[in-house]
Every structure is written in structure tokens, then in C-alpha cells.
Amino acid sequence: MKIGLCTGGGDCPGLNSVIRAIVRYAVGSLGHEVIGIEDSFNGLLSDPRRIRPLTPHDVSGILNRGGTILGTSNTGSPFKRRKPEDPDPEEKIQKVVSSFRDLGLDCLIVIGGDGTQGIAYQFSKLGLPIIGIPKTIDNDLTQADVTVGFETAIEVASDAILRLQSTAESHERIMVLELMGRHAGHIALHSGMASGAHIILVPEIPFTYESIIRKIQERQSHDKHYSVIVVAEGAMEKGAEPTYRPSSSGKLQLGGIGTVVADRLYQMTGMETRITVLGHIQRGGQPCPRDRILGSLYGVKAVELAISGQFGHVVVMRDHKMKAVPYEAVANTFRPIAADDMYLKAAEAIGVCLGR
Ligand code: F6P
């Protein structure tokens, strides 16, 4: 078989482990061909130099490397016209389809988040044989218990929270840490639990300042004159909208809620308050061991689907098993923290304030 491979959307730790597993299994063990396509579907749109065969030699030494050796893009869907001077989307769609055919590909494995999988699903409906592999630090993909990148983001964020704990205690301050996750609070909830955050604010539970201050005062009554607050970038006060910041791409970009919370708490309590925004540090650098293992599992399962001709499916890990689910069950969906989520319930049971 000749298998095309690309990575799309925001990068995350573990993408190279997936690429390595696909190439080692498909090419090294089974003797098929894998063709790497750069920068998501953009690689099929223009320059043929952005397309190259991948051998086990090419993927040697990348298991623990951050980013993606194939590059990625989270702008420029072939189905959308961003600026009036851009070519007609129909031209770009036809170009992707004809490049796919000209390369003689039997299928395309797309490693990407919800945006990229949405694009892949549209091509799949146009008849391209596509297999999806989900990745995102946000872990907000329906059907999958865990996506590549999430565990590393938790490790990075957990480490940051622990570091804030000690300096918060020394100075008797309120420390606010803003984390990524878009409209889901999985990263904030998991890392907050892992490192003993006193207050965790997630988009799924709009918060009140009264509840946060109650928790700070409760801690003070136990002679704890500092508090660490983890706030997911998509979190919001009850009755308010999420906080966005200006973005050069023109896309709505979440961010700024940490500063809003810190400023307001300072006004309301008079306590010294500091804000840290962890940002893309959560996405960069070496993947943790779990993401390296998970990347290998996802890659191997995708090759199995390719060999058995099970196109139009996305690989997911669910209930500790690798499964294939149809694209329509995954594309354009989103998995927030459920009201009965066991992590959420456990956090509250052990006294973490969730802002309600
Ligand atoms: O979806 C992954 C993610 O890191 C989100 O958590 C965050 O909101 C967004 O991507 C940031 O995107 P960009 O890299 O375009 O700033």
C-alpha cells in the first residue's frame, strides 16, 4: 500500500511518536510505503517538495522529540475562503483530490484535532479513503478517553502548580495560573488535582467570586494565608461570557481570564495577587512516557485499519482499548467535562473549590 500521512491543527507533544510508529510498522515491518505530507492539507495544495517518502531511517531518534517533523497548520481549510483574493475553495478541494490521486495514494492517515478531523471528514465524504488519529492537549474529543498530548500537558501544568504553591506560601499571596484547554477544563481539572490547587475554575462550571473568597477565607481560618487558583482559559463568571484577546489571525482567541480573576480578587480581598499564564509551554517539548506509548498505540492501530481497508474511521482509545469509530461520530463534536465526571466529583469530595 501507499499510505499518505499528515499532521494538522495545533501541534502537541507525542505527534512524532505517532509518525514513528506508523512508519516503523507500515514500512519497516510490513513493507508498505508511507508518504509524508507537510503542513496538513496545505502540502497537497502546492509545492511537490512538501511531499516525501518516509523510511524507518527518517523517523529514527524522533520518539521523544516535541512538535511534528511534518509541520502543521491550523489555518487555511481548503473548504474556506479566508480573504476575498484567495482562490475559490472548489479549486483547492479539487487540487487536494487530484494530488492525492496523482501520488497514487491508497489512503491518507490524518493526525489532527477537531478542526483538522472536520476537514478530513469532508474529504472522506467526497470519496477519499481517510483514517483519523485524534490529538490535542485539550482532551476534548468525543469518543476518546485520552488523546495524544494530554498527559504531557498535565505534567507540565502540574509542575507549574507545585512551583506556585511554594512561592505562594512564602509570600502569603494568591497565585492564579491560567491554563489552556479551549472550552473544556480537562487540563485544569487534572493538573489542579495532581498538584493540590485549592480552587479550580473550568468552563463547564461558571464561577462566583463569593465562592472563591469563601474558600480563601476558610483556608485563612486554618492559618493558611495563601491560595493557588487554577483557571482554564475558557472559564467564565456566572452570567458572563468567556474572555477573548485580540488575535492577528482574525480567529477568536481565548485568553485573559486569569488576569480578570486576579485583579478582581485583589480588589475584593486586598490580598497580594499574582498571575501566571502558562500558554504554549503546555504544548512544546518532549512528550511524557504515556504520550510516547499512546502515540505508538494510535499509530499501529491506524496502520491496521489501513491494511483492512477500514477507511472513514477515527482511531480512539476508549475503556483501555484501541477502537475505530466512524468519522460522523467524532467530526465537529466536542467533549466537555461531564456533570458526573469522576475526576470532578473526586475533586469536590476532597474539598477543592470549583467556584460554585
Ligand atoms: O487546541 C489546543 C490549543 O492549545 C488550545 O488549548 C488553545 O486554546 C489553542 O490551541 C491555542 O491555539 P494557537 O496555537 O493557535 O494559539
Residues whose N, C-alpha, C, O or C-beta is under 5 A from the ligand:
A	BS01	F6P	G10 D138 M180 G181 R182
